[in-house]
Amino acid sequence: MIFDLFFRVGPAIQAIFELGYEPKEELFYELTPEQYSQLEGEGKDVSKTWYTIIPKDQKYDAPELLIIDADEKSVLMDAVRYINSFCVKSEEKQQFSSFEEKLEYAASKLPTVFSQSSKYTENKKAPHLKIIK
């Protein structure tokens, strides 16, 4: 469980914190033939299926497209399930009216490493580990 959290799903949880919204299935769009050509020119394996996430809410407008392959998409969806499950099993048994509330709660309970580069770090507890140089 811990290995899975930190090494498989962990990076996807970090990505979700950085996105700041729930990457639902209907937000994924397969790349266009032109985009596949561009990926091929960059040396990527175009035998895989590649997606971009296009949020419906324009407040999440990003300067670059987030491009992921089918395997990464699967792990990202596993991370969404993990966050939802984590909130359902919360010791406070509170109700969440939005995915953003779930992210705020998860950020306050999970190790800092998951949300450190997101807007959710403001409400974070102290880190579990301190790096000494």
Buried (B, 14 or more C-beta within 10 A) or exposed (E): EEEEBBEEBBBBBBBBBBBBBBBEEEBBEEBEEEBBEBBEEEEBEBEBEBBBBBBEEEEEEEEEEBBBBEEBBEBBBBBBEBBBEBBEEBEEEEEBEEBBEBBBBBBEBBBBBBBBEBBBBEEBEEEEEEEEE
